[in-house]
Each structure stands twice: as C-alpha cells, then as structure tokens.
Amino acid sequence: MSGSPDSRVADEGRLDVEQISGSAKAEPRPGGRSIGRQAADDPVEGVWRFRVPAVEASVPRTRHAVRDRLLAQGMAGVRYQELVDDVLLIVSELVGNAVRHAAELSPEVTTELSVRRGWVRVSVEDGDPYRPKALESDTGRTGGRGLLLVKSVTLQAGGVCDVERTGEGGKVIWASLPVPPEPAH
C-alpha cells in the first residue's frame, strides 16, 4: 500500500483498522456461561482506530467500518440494534463535520471505537483547533444541527459526550453510550 492518504481507504468501503487492544472478533465462551461480570452474549471488549483522508467518501466508509466492527464484536441482534444505530448516526455526523469543517487544517481524520465495561465510546479527532458548539434549533437554517443531534441522541440513550483539545492542538469530539443490559429471563 502506498503512503498517500487516499491509499488508506481500500476498495468497497473497507478501511485499514488499527487494533489497539481486545480481540479482533467475538469468540464463543465455553458453555455459553458468563465470565466474571460479563454475560455470555455481551460484546467482546477492545479498542480500534480508523484513519481516513478528510474527504466526503470517508464518511460512509468509516460508518461501514464501525458497523462491521460492532457486529464482529457481538453486537448483532435486537438487543443491540438501537445502540448500533445511534453509534452509526454519531459517527456519520462527527466524521462528516470533520471532513466539511476541518479538512483544510487536518488532511486526516481519526475515528476511535472503544467497547469497554458496558459502554461503547466513539471519538473523532482532527487537527483543527476550533471547538464547535451544538447550535440551538433554528427553523430558518438548513444545516448546523449535527452536534445538537449527536448531543440529543447521546443523552436520550443515557450517555455522555464532550469536546476536548488534543496535545497537538486539534480536538477530539466523543460520545459514550451504555450497552443495553441483558434481558431478564
């Protein structure tokens, strides 16, 4: 693979994924029993990074890569459907914002997905120092509500979100959502 930013985006929407920790795929647990506090059908924990060029085509590619990773970690089925949908909406909004508003100062966008201790955290980092704010709903505007939507979806799911500065002078916008509990039998 060559070193150009566009070469990191592979054919058919596949991205090179940097696995930071955890298992690359969900593996069956012996006897389907719980291990520690984790139920047999809880998602497998880990952290993954997706680096893409700051171009529009990176938005759906990142969304598909995150979806594929969530499913590979065991988040398929009715129990996880709303969580997966919420995470994908958040990824689309945050990567889309980074591509549209930060590309001039940040030719690359990094999305990190973390599945840990009953939470799914997604963050998007770019090199632009501007700290965006969620705008109030204004019926006269046709855009500018993406962060308001992210905040609303996150809070409705019982999660938290924020914007932080990076050590390199850019920013990371993140949202953490709780994994739904195992249904009572």
C-alpha positions in Angstrom: 0.0 0.0 0.0 1.4 3.4 -0.9 1.8 6.2 1.6 -0.7 8.6 0.1 -3.7 9.5 2.4 -6.2 8.1 -0.2 -4.5 4.8 -0.2 -5.7 4.2 3.3 -9.2 3.9 2.0 -9.5 0.5 0.4 -11.9 -0.8 -2.2 -15.5 -1.5 -1.3 -15.6 0.8 1.7 -13.1 -1.3 3.7 -10.6 0.6 5.9 -7.3 -0.4 7.4 -8.1 -0.8 11.1 -5.5 -0.4 13.8 -6.4 -2.6 16.7 -5.3 -1.0 19.9 -6.5 -3.7 22.3 -9.0 -6.5 22.7 -10.0 -9.3 20.4 -10.3 -8.9 16.6 -13.6 -10.9 16.7 -16.1 -12.2 19.0 -15.3 -15.7 20.2 -17.7 -18.1 21.8 -17.3 -18.5 25.5 -17.1 -22.0 27.0 -20.5 -23.4 27.6 -22.2 -20.1 26.9 -21.7 -19.1 30.6 -20.8 -15.7 32.0 -17.2 -15.0 32.6 -16.8 -12.6 35.5 -19.4 -9.9 35.3 -19.7 -10.3 31.5 -22.8 -12.2 30.3 -22.3 -14.8 27.6 -23.8 -12.6 24.9 -22.2 -9.3 25.9 -20.0 -7.7 23.3 -16.3 -8.5 23.3 -14.2 -5.6 24.6 -11.5 -3.8 22.7 -10.3 -0.5 21.1 -9.9 0.2 17.3 -8.7 3.2 15.3 -9.8 4.1 11.7 -7.7 6.7 10.0 -9.1 8.2 6.8 -8.4 11.2 4.5 -10.6 14.2 5.1 -12.8 13.6 2.0 -16.5 13.1 1.7 -16.1 9.4 0.6 -14.6 8.7 4.1 -17.9 9.3 5.9 -19.7 6.2 4.6 -16.6 4.2 4.6 -15.9 5.0 8.3 -19.5 4.3 9.2 -19.4 0.9 7.5 -16.1 0.0 9.1 -17.5 0.9 12.6 -20.7 -1.1 11.9 -18.7 -4.1 10.8 -16.5 -3.9 13.9 -19.5 -3.6 16.2 -21.1 -6.6 14.6 -17.9 -8.6 14.7 -17.7 -7.8 18.5 -21.1 -9.5 19.0 -23.5 -6.6 18.8 -25.9 -8.1 16.3 -29.5 -8.8 17.1 -32.4 -6.9 18.6 -30.7 -6.2 22.0 -28.1 -4.0 20.3 -30.0 -2.6 17.3 -30.8 0.8 18.8 -27.2 1.2 20.2 -25.6 0.3 16.8 -28.0 2.7 15.0 -27.2 5.5 17.5 -23.4 4.9 17.2 -23.6 5.0 13.4 -25.6 8.2 13.3 -23.0 9.8 15.7 -20.1 8.5 13.5 -21.7 9.9 10.4 -22.3 13.4 12.0 -18.8 13.7 13.6 -16.8 12.4 10.6 -18.9 14.5 8.3 -18.3 17.6 10.3 -14.6 16.9 10.5 -14.5 16.4 6.7 -16.5 19.6 5.9 -15.1 22.0 8.5 -11.6 20.8 9.4 -10.1 19.4 6.2 -8.1 22.5 5.4 -6.1 22.2 8.7 -6.5 18.4 9.1 -6.0 16.3 6.0 -6.6 13.2 8.0 -9.4 12.2 10.4 -9.1 9.5 13.1 -12.1 7.7 14.5 -11.6 5.6 17.6 -14.1 2.9 18.7 -13.9 1.5 22.2 -16.1 -1.2 23.7 -15.3 -1.3 27.5 -17.1 -2.2 30.7 -20.7 -1.8 29.4 -20.0 1.3 27.3 -19.4 2.0 23.6 -17.3 5.1 23.1 -16.7 6.7 19.7 -14.5 9.6 19.1 -13.4 11.6 16.1 -10.2 13.6 16.1 -8.9 16.2 13.7 -6.2 18.8 13.7 -8.4 21.9 13.6 -8.3 23.8 17.0 -11.8 25.3 16.6 -14.1 23.9 19.3 -17.6 23.6 17.8 -20.7 24.1 19.9 -24.1 22.5 19.4 -26.4 25.2 18.0 -29.9 25.6 19.2 -32.6 24.5 16.8 -33.3 27.3 14.3 -36.1 26.6 11.8 -34.6 29.2 9.4 -31.3 27.3 9.0 -30.9 24.3 6.7 -27.8 23.0 8.5 -25.7 23.3 11.6 -27.6 21.0 13.8 -25.3 17.9 13.6 -23.8 18.4 17.1 -27.2 19.1 18.6 -28.4 15.8 17.1 -25.3 14.0 18.5 -25.9 15.5 21.9 -29.6 14.7 21.9 -29.1 11.1 20.7 -26.4 10.5 23.3 -28.3 12.0 26.2 -31.5 10.1 25.2 -29.5 6.9 25.3 -28.2 7.7 28.8 -24.8 8.6 27.6 -22.4 11.5 27.7 -20.5 13.5 25.1 -17.9 16.3 25.0 -15.2 18.1 23.0 -11.6 18.1 24.2 -8.3 19.6 23.0 -5.6 17.3 21.9 -1.9 17.7 22.8 -1.2 18.5 19.2 -3.6 21.5 19.2 -6.5 19.8 17.5 -9.7 18.5 19.0 -11.4 15.2 19.7 -15.2 15.0 19.9 -16.5 11.9 21.7 -19.7 10.2 22.8 -20.1 7.3 25.1 -23.3 5.2 25.2 -24.3 2.4 27.6 -24.6 -1.1 26.3 -28.2 -2.3 26.9 -28.5 -4.8 29.7 -29.1 -8.4 29.1 -32.9 -9.0 29.0 -34.3 -10.7 32.1 -35.3 -14.3 31.5 
